[in-house]
Amino acid sequence: MTDMPLSNLGAIDAAHHLHPFSDMKKLNAAGTRIIQRGEGVHIFDNHGRKYLDGFAGLWCVNVGYGRKEIAEAAYRQMQELPYYNTFFGTTTAPATLLAEKIASHTGDKLNRVFFTNSGSEANDTWFRMARVYWKALGKPTKTQVIARKNAYHGSTVAGASLGGMKLMHEQGNLPIEGISHINQPYWYAEGGDLSPADFGLKVARELEEKIDELGEDNVAAFVAEPIQGAGGVIIPPDTYWPEIARICRERNILLVCDEVICGFGRLGSWFGHQHYGVEPDLAPIAKGLSSGYLPIGGVLVSDRVAEVMVEELGGFYHGFTYSGHPVCAAAALENLRIIEEEGLVERVRDDIGPYFAQAWKSLEDHEVVGEAESVGLIGGLQLAADKSTRRRYSSPDDVGTLVRNHCLDNGLVMRATDDRMLASPALIIARSEVDEMVDTLRKGLDHLRDTVRE
């Protein structure tokens, strides 16, 4: 990659590179970890140290690292046509074929794709599209969007506003006008004395209450992740999504499922909404679309919305220079070929997903674990000061960071959201590697228990 000694990169990084979501003063003092290469489910730093990546990069490297077929597909496309746009009545073969391939896995009602470069841009795109859709139907007042607290929909202005994270809203005077938030389906922390089933219905019906508050003629859409990712892998009770779908259908508002994390096999289905048996009108996608090999995203558009966009609108004045970039599309096509031919979605559903669920659930016997939940290959583990009462630690971020750092020191990449430990490994992970992940995490839990005692 570079002739410069890797030992010099840390100093260069501190001098010139501003990192996302980072306290740069602390990062520069501690030093940046330089990741040099990846293979399978492992990454290696510039000192040759090996880590099991239990997070698939940022939820995205679904087919694992080192897939030469994807690199070769991108290289072939670069040689033939490295770039052209999809504006002004043009397209490229990879973009068009990718749209067709994606639609082959979306079911009967999501047959169009609008391409973007990321999940954040995909959320900005549907946000505009929903408002344009209602205006084209003669309902210009339907502009309000309802989202959830502690959700994550990207870090652009609209994406961060749709997300319900306080720390992001405090920077930049967010959310922007026209976005409201209701509570999340986080039973462990917020369910009180209700059963999970009753709590799922209760928080779902907050959507109906918010629609009544804003006025049905003013509400364009409701957006939610099938399973909240960055918010802590919050897995909703089984009662939640059917009730949400009913409300959106009966109250005539668009249902938007953010599939950026859950899409392309992570839950053992091609898309998260399929796992929960609901049909969205719009669905942003990214991450697993290319397994992170090149940046590409998009919005799945239902026939209901697409018909208006095509037949009534006349033009949707929105897009990006790199929408449907041919090299990114070629890489994504090869990625989807791998997922199909290796049966990775079915593998997650029938084999490694159930194995992961059993191994992950075994951690509930640990005295500092309140619950360990998973669907497919995504897991959330709740740290608890008192299991019997669901009492949480007084400094949730500190305990999560303690466990995460201990895991990292022992060769496992995890993520912590406050006092929840998150896992999202590549879909190719082996059973022995799941065992290694769970064993290392258990040692991190032991470290928390022993540190708190001290």
C-alpha positions as CSV (number, residue, x, y, z in Angstrom):
1,M,0.0,0.0,0.0
2,T,2.8,2.4,0.9
3,D,6.6,2.4,1.0
4,M,6.6,4.4,4.2
5,P,7.4,2.4,7.3
6,L,4.2,1.5,9.1
7,S,5.7,2.7,12.4
8,N,5.4,6.3,11.0
9,L,1.6,6.1,10.3
10,G,0.5,6.7,13.9
11,A,2.2,10.1,14.0
12,I,0.9,11.0,10.5
13,D,-2.6,10.0,11.5
14,A,-2.4,12.2,14.7
15,A,-1.2,15.1,12.6
16,H,-3.7,14.9,9.7
17,H,-6.6,12.6,10.2
18,L,-9.8,13.5,12.0
19,H,-11.7,10.3,12.9
20,P,-15.5,9.8,13.0
21,F,-17.1,9.6,16.4
22,S,-13.8,10.1,18.2
23,D,-12.4,12.3,21.0
24,M,-9.3,13.2,19.0
25,K,-7.4,14.5,21.9
26,K,-7.7,11.2,23.7
27,L,-7.1,9.2,20.6
28,N,-3.9,11.0,19.7
29,A,-2.7,10.6,23.2
30,A,-3.4,6.8,23.2
31,G,-2.3,6.2,19.7
32,T,-4.3,4.9,16.7
33,R,-4.5,1.2,16.0
34,I,-3.4,0.6,12.4
35,I,-5.2,-2.3,10.8
36,Q,-3.1,-3.7,7.9
37,R,-4.9,-6.7,6.5
38,G,-7.9,-9.0,6.8
39,E,-8.5,-12.7,6.2
40,G,-11.8,-14.6,6.8
41,V,-13.1,-13.3,10.1
42,H,-9.8,-12.0,11.3
43,I,-7.9,-8.7,11.0
44,F,-4.3,-8.0,11.6
45,D,-2.6,-4.8,12.8
46,N,0.7,-3.3,11.8
47,H,2.5,-5.2,14.6
48,G,1.2,-8.5,13.2
49,R,-1.3,-9.1,16.0
50,K,-4.4,-11.1,15.1
51,Y,-7.9,-10.2,16.1
52,L,-11.2,-12.1,15.7
53,D,-13.5,-9.4,14.3
54,G,-16.7,-10.1,16.1
55,F,-18.2,-7.0,14.5
56,A,-17.6,-7.5,10.8
57,G,-16.0,-4.1,10.5
58,L,-19.0,-1.9,11.1
59,W,-21.8,-4.6,10.8
60,C,-20.9,-4.9,7.1
61,V,-18.2,-7.5,6.1
62,N,-20.8,-10.2,5.6
63,V,-18.7,-12.5,3.4
64,G,-15.5,-12.0,5.3
65,Y,-12.2,-10.5,4.4
66,G,-9.9,-11.4,1.6
67,R,-12.4,-12.3,-1.1
68,K,-10.3,-11.9,-4.2
69,E,-13.3,-12.5,-6.5
70,I,-14.8,-9.1,-5.4
71,A,-11.4,-7.4,-5.9
72,E,-11.1,-8.9,-9.4
73,A,-14.7,-7.9,-10.3
74,A,-13.9,-4.4,-9.4
75,Y,-10.6,-4.4,-11.3
76,R,-12.3,-5.7,-14.4
77,Q,-14.9,-3.0,-14.3
78,M,-12.2,-0.3,-13.6
79,Q,-10.4,-1.4,-16.8
80,E,-13.6,-1.4,-18.9
81,L,-15.4,1.7,-17.5
82,P,-14.1,3.1,-14.2
83,Y,-16.9,5.7,-13.9
84,Y,-20.0,7.0,-15.5
85,N,-23.1,8.6,-14.0
86,T,-26.8,7.7,-14.0
87,F,-28.0,11.2,-14.7
88,F,-29.4,12.5,-18.1
89,G,-30.9,9.3,-19.3
90,T,-27.8,7.1,-18.9
91,T,-26.9,4.0,-16.9
92,T,-24.2,1.3,-16.8
93,A,-24.6,-2.4,-17.0
94,P,-23.5,-3.1,-13.4
95,A,-25.9,-0.6,-11.9
96,T,-28.9,-1.9,-13.9
97,L,-28.0,-5.5,-13.2
98,L,-27.5,-4.8,-9.5
99,A,-31.0,-3.2,-9.2
100,E,-32.4,-6.4,-10.8
101,K,-30.5,-8.7,-8.6
102,I,-31.5,-6.9,-5.4
103,A,-35.2,-6.9,-6.5
104,S,-35.0,-10.6,-6.9
105,H,-34.7,-11.0,-3.1
106,T,-37.1,-8.3,-1.9
107,G,-40.5,-10.0,-2.5
108,D,-43.4,-8.9,-4.7
109,K,-43.8,-5.2,-3.7
110,L,-40.3,-3.8,-3.6
111,N,-39.2,-3.7,-7.2
112,R,-37.2,-0.5,-7.6
113,V,-33.9,0.7,-6.2
114,F,-32.5,4.3,-6.0
115,F,-28.8,4.1,-5.5
116,T,-26.7,6.1,-3.0
117,N,-23.2,5.8,-1.6
118,S,-24.0,5.1,2.0
119,G,-26.7,4.3,4.5
120,S,-26.7,7.9,5.7
121,E,-27.4,9.1,2.2
122,A,-30.1,6.4,1.7
123,N,-31.9,7.8,4.8
124,D,-31.7,11.3,3.4
125,T,-33.0,10.1,0.1
126,W,-36.2,8.3,1.4
127,F,-36.8,11.3,3.7
128,R,-37.1,13.6,0.7
129,M,-38.8,10.9,-1.4
130,A,-41.6,10.4,1.2
131,R,-42.5,14.1,1.2
132,V,-42.3,14.4,-2.6
133,Y,-44.6,11.3,-2.8
134,W,-47.4,12.8,-0.7
135,K,-47.2,16.1,-2.4
136,A,-47.5,14.4,-5.8
137,L,-50.7,12.8,-4.4
138,G,-52.1,16.2,-3.5
139,K,-51.3,15.9,0.2
140,P,-48.6,18.5,0.7
141,T,-49.2,18.8,4.5
142,K,-48.0,15.2,5.0
143,T,-44.4,16.1,5.8
144,Q,-43.9,15.0,9.4
145,V,-41.8,11.9,10.1
146,I,-41.9,9.8,13.3
147,A,-38.8,7.9,14.4
148,R,-37.6,6.3,17.7
149,K,-35.4,7.4,20.5
150,N,-32.0,5.8,20.6
151,A,-32.3,4.8,16.9
152,Y,-29.5,5.3,14.5
153,H,-30.1,6.3,10.8
154,G,-26.7,7.8,9.9
155,S,-24.9,11.0,10.6
156,T,-25.9,13.4,7.9
157,V,-28.2,16.2,8.9
158,A,-31.4,14.4,8.1
159,G,-30.0,11.0,9.1
160,A,-28.8,12.2,12.5
161,S,-32.2,14.0,13.0
162,L,-34.1,10.8,12.3
163,G,-31.9,9.0,14.7
164,G,-32.8,9.5,18.3
165,M,-29.4,9.9,19.9
166,K,-29.0,12.8,22.3
167,L,-25.3,13.3,21.9
168,M,-25.7,13.7,18.1
169,H,-28.6,16.1,18.5
170,E,-26.6,18.3,20.8
171,Q,-24.1,19.0,18.0
172,G,-25.6,21.1,15.3
173,N,-29.0,22.0,16.7
174,L,-30.7,18.8,15.7
175,P,-33.2,17.4,15.0
176,I,-34.3,19.5,12.1
177,E,-38.0,20.6,12.0
178,G,-40.5,18.0,11.1
179,I,-39.2,15.0,13.0
180,S,-40.6,13.5,16.2
181,H,-39.5,10.6,18.3
182,I,-41.3,7.9,20.3
183,N,-39.9,5.4,22.7
184,Q,-37.9,2.3,21.7
185,P,-38.9,-1.3,22.3
186,Y,-36.2,-1.8,25.0
187,W,-38.0,-4.1,27.4
188,Y,-35.0,-4.8,29.7
189,A,-34.4,-1.1,30.6
190,E,-37.8,0.4,30.1
191,G,-40.4,-2.4,30.4
192,G,-41.0,-2.0,34.1
193,D,-43.4,-4.6,35.4
194,L,-45.0,-5.3,32.0
195,S,-44.3,-8.6,30.2
196,P,-42.3,-8.3,27.0
197,A,-45.4,-9.0,25.0
198,D,-47.5,-6.3,26.7
199,F,-44.6,-3.8,26.6
200,G,-44.2,-4.5,22.8
201,L,-47.8,-3.5,22.2
202,K,-47.5,-0.5,24.5
203,V,-44.6,1.1,22.8
204,A,-45.9,0.3,19.3
205,R,-49.2,2.1,20.2
206,E,-47.2,5.2,21.0
207,L,-46.9,5.6,17.3
208,E,-50.7,5.9,17.1
209,E,-50.7,8.4,19.9
210,K,-48.1,10.5,18.1
211,I,-50.1,10.4,14.9
212,D,-53.1,11.6,16.7
213,E,-51.0,14.4,18.3
214,L,-49.6,15.6,15.0
215,G,-52.6,14.9,12.9
216,E,-52.8,12.0,10.4
217,D,-52.9,14.5,7.5
218,N,-49.6,15.8,8.6
219,V,-47.6,12.6,9.0
220,A,-45.7,11.2,6.0
221,A,-43.8,8.2,7.5
222,F,-42.6,6.2,10.4
223,V,-39.0,4.8,10.3
224,A,-37.4,2.1,12.4
225,E,-34.6,-0.4,12.2
226,P,-36.0,-4.0,12.4
227,I,-33.4,-4.4,15.2
228,Q,-31.8,-1.3,16.6
229,G,-28.1,-1.6,15.9
230,A,-25.9,1.2,17.3
231,G,-28.5,1.8,20.0
232,G,-27.5,-1.5,21.6
233,V,-28.9,-4.4,19.5
234,I,-32.4,-3.8,20.9
235,I,-34.5,-6.8,19.8
236,P,-38.2,-5.9,19.9
237,P,-40.8,-8.2,21.5
238,D,-42.6,-10.4,19.0
239,T,-45.8,-8.3,19.5
240,Y,-44.1,-5.1,18.3
241,W,-43.7,-5.2,14.5
242,P,-47.1,-6.6,13.7
243,E,-48.7,-3.8,15.6
244,I,-46.5,-1.2,14.0
245,A,-47.4,-2.5,10.5
246,R,-51.1,-2.4,11.4
247,I,-51.0,1.2,12.6
248,C,-49.1,2.4,9.5
249,R,-51.5,0.6,7.2
250,E,-54.7,1.8,8.9
251,R,-53.5,5.4,9.4
252,N,-52.2,5.8,5.8
253,I,-48.5,6.6,6.6
254,L,-45.5,5.1,4.9
255,L,-43.6,2.4,6.7
256,V,-39.8,2.7,6.4
257,C,-37.6,-0.2,7.6
258,D,-34.0,0.8,7.9
259,E,-32.2,-2.3,6.5
260,V,-28.7,-0.8,6.5
261,I,-27.6,-3.3,9.2
262,C,-30.2,-6.0,9.0
263,G,-30.2,-6.5,5.3
264,F,-28.4,-9.1,3.2
265,G,-28.5,-12.1,5.5
266,R,-27.7,-10.8,9.0
267,L,-30.9,-12.1,10.5
268,G,-31.1,-15.3,8.5
269,S,-33.3,-13.6,5.9
270,W,-32.4,-11.4,3.0
271,F,-33.9,-8.4,4.8
272,G,-34.9,-7.8,8.4
273,H,-38.5,-6.9,7.6
274,Q,-38.9,-10.4,6.1
275,H,-37.9,-11.9,9.4
276,Y,-40.6,-10.0,11.2
277,G,-43.2,-10.5,8.4
278,V,-43.9,-6.9,7.5
279,E,-43.8,-5.1,4.1
280,P,-42.3,-1.6,4.1
281,D,-43.0,1.1,1.6
282,L,-39.3,2.2,1.6
283,A,-36.2,0.6,2.9
284,P,-32.7,2.1,3.0
285,I,-29.8,-0.4,2.4
286,A,-26.0,-0.3,2.4
287,K,-23.3,-2.2,4.4
288,G,-23.9,-5.9,3.5
289,L,-24.8,-4.9,-0.1
290,S,-21.1,-4.9,-0.9
291,S,-19.9,-6.4,2.4
292,G,-18.1,-3.1,2.8
293,Y,-15.6,-3.8,0.0
294,L,-16.7,-0.6,-1.7
295,P,-19.1,2.2,-0.6
296,I,-22.6,1.7,-2.0
297,G,-26.1,2.1,-0.7
298,G,-29.6,2.6,-1.9
299,V,-33.3,2.8,-1.1
300,L,-35.7,-0.1,-1.9
301,V,-38.9,1.5,-3.3
302,S,-42.2,-0.2,-3.2
303,D,-44.5,-0.3,-6.3
304,R,-46.9,1.9,-4.4
305,V,-44.3,4.7,-4.2
306,A,-42.5,4.0,-7.4
307,E,-45.7,4.3,-9.5
308,V,-46.3,7.8,-8.2
309,M,-42.6,8.7,-8.7
310,V,-42.7,7.4,-12.3
311,E,-46.2,8.3,-13.4
312,E,-47.2,11.4,-11.5
313,L,-44.1,13.3,-10.5
314,G,-42.3,14.2,-13.7
315,G,-38.9,14.3,-12.0
316,F,-37.3,13.6,-8.6
317,Y,-34.6,16.3,-8.3
318,H,-32.2,14.3,-6.1
319,G,-29.1,12.2,-6.7
320,F,-25.4,11.9,-6.3
321,T,-22.4,12.0,-8.6
322,Y,-21.6,8.4,-7.7
323,S,-25.2,7.0,-7.6
324,G,-24.9,3.5,-9.0
325,H,-21.1,3.8,-9.5
326,P,-20.2,1.0,-11.9
327,V,-17.2,-0.3,-10.0
328,C,-19.1,-0.3,-6.7
329,A,-22.0,-2.0,-8.4
330,A,-19.8,-4.6,-9.9
331,A,-18.3,-5.4,-6.5
332,A,-21.8,-5.6,-5.0
333,L,-23.0,-7.9,-7.7
334,E,-20.1,-10.3,-7.0
335,N,-20.7,-10.0,-3.3
336,L,-24.4,-11.0,-3.8
337,R,-23.3,-13.9,-6.1
338,I,-21.1,-15.2,-3.2
339,I,-24.0,-14.9,-0.7
340,E,-26.3,-16.8,-3.1
341,E,-23.9,-19.5,-4.2
342,E,-22.6,-20.2,-0.8
343,G,-26.1,-20.2,0.7
344,L,-25.0,-17.7,3.4
345,V,-28.5,-16.5,4.2
346,E,-29.7,-20.1,4.7
347,R,-26.6,-20.9,6.7
348,V,-27.4,-18.1,9.1
349,R,-31.0,-19.2,9.4
350,D,-30.4,-22.9,9.7
351,D,-26.9,-23.6,10.9
352,I,-24.5,-21.0,12.3
353,G,-27.3,-18.6,13.5
354,P,-28.9,-21.2,15.8
355,Y,-25.4,-22.3,17.0
356,F,-24.5,-18.7,17.8
357,A,-27.8,-18.2,19.6
358,Q,-27.1,-21.1,21.9
359,A,-23.6,-20.1,22.6
360,W,-24.5,-16.5,23.2
361,K,-27.4,-17.4,25.4
362,S,-25.1,-19.5,27.6
363,L,-23.6,-16.2,28.8
364,E,-26.8,-15.5,30.8
365,D,-25.5,-17.8,33.5
366,H,-22.8,-15.2,34.3
367,E,-23.5,-13.1,37.4
368,V,-23.0,-9.8,35.6
369,V,-25.3,-10.6,32.6
370,G,-28.9,-9.6,32.7
371,E,-29.9,-11.1,29.3
372,A,-28.2,-12.3,26.1
373,E,-30.4,-12.0,23.0
374,S,-29.7,-12.7,19.4
375,V,-31.3,-13.1,16.0
376,G,-29.3,-14.7,13.3
377,L,-25.8,-13.3,13.6
378,I,-26.5,-10.2,15.6
379,G,-26.4,-10.3,19.4
380,G,-26.9,-7.9,22.3
381,L,-25.8,-8.7,25.9
382,Q,-27.0,-6.6,28.8
383,L,-24.7,-6.1,31.7
384,A,-26.4,-6.0,35.1
385,A,-25.4,-5.0,38.6
386,D,-28.3,-7.1,39.9
387,K,-29.8,-9.8,37.7
388,S,-32.8,-10.4,39.9
389,T,-34.1,-6.8,39.7
390,R,-32.7,-5.8,36.3
391,R,-30.7,-3.0,38.1
392,R,-28.0,-1.5,35.9
393,Y,-24.6,-0.2,36.8
394,S,-24.4,3.4,37.9
395,S,-21.8,4.1,35.2
396,P,-23.1,2.1,32.2
397,D,-20.6,3.5,29.7
398,D,-17.6,2.7,32.0
399,V,-18.5,-1.0,32.5
400,G,-19.2,-1.6,28.8
401,T,-15.9,0.0,27.8
402,L,-14.1,-2.1,30.5
403,V,-15.4,-5.3,29.0
404,R,-14.8,-4.2,25.4
405,N,-11.2,-3.2,26.0
406,H,-10.5,-6.4,27.9
407,C,-11.8,-8.4,24.9
408,L,-9.7,-6.3,22.5
409,D,-6.6,-6.9,24.6
410,N,-7.3,-10.6,24.3
411,G,-7.8,-10.6,20.5
412,L,-11.5,-10.0,20.1
413,V,-13.2,-7.0,18.5
414,M,-16.5,-6.3,20.2
415,R,-18.6,-3.1,20.5
416,A,-20.1,-1.6,23.6
417,T,-23.1,0.7,23.7
418,D,-23.2,1.9,27.3
419,D,-23.8,-1.4,29.3
420,R,-24.7,-3.6,26.3
421,M,-22.1,-5.7,24.5
422,L,-22.8,-6.0,20.8
423,A,-21.7,-8.7,18.3
424,S,-22.2,-8.9,14.6
425,P,-19.7,-11.3,13.0
426,A,-19.3,-12.2,9.4
427,L,-21.8,-14.7,8.0
428,I,-18.9,-17.1,7.2
429,I,-17.9,-17.5,10.9
430,A,-17.1,-21.1,11.9
431,R,-18.6,-22.8,15.0
432,S,-15.1,-22.9,16.6
433,E,-14.7,-19.2,16.0
434,V,-18.1,-18.6,17.7
435,D,-16.8,-20.6,20.6
436,E,-13.7,-18.5,20.7
437,M,-15.7,-15.3,20.7
438,V,-18.0,-16.4,23.5
439,D,-15.1,-17.7,25.6
440,T,-13.1,-14.5,25.2
441,L,-16.2,-12.4,26.1
442,R,-16.8,-14.6,29.2
443,K,-13.3,-13.7,30.3
444,G,-14.2,-10.0,29.8
445,L,-17.2,-10.5,32.0
446,D,-15.1,-12.1,34.6
447,H,-12.8,-9.1,34.5
448,L,-15.8,-6.8,35.1
449,R,-17.0,-8.9,38.0
450,D,-13.5,-9.0,39.6
451,T,-12.9,-5.3,39.0
452,V,-16.2,-4.3,40.6
453,R,-15.4,-6.4,43.6
454,E,-12.1,-4.8,44.0
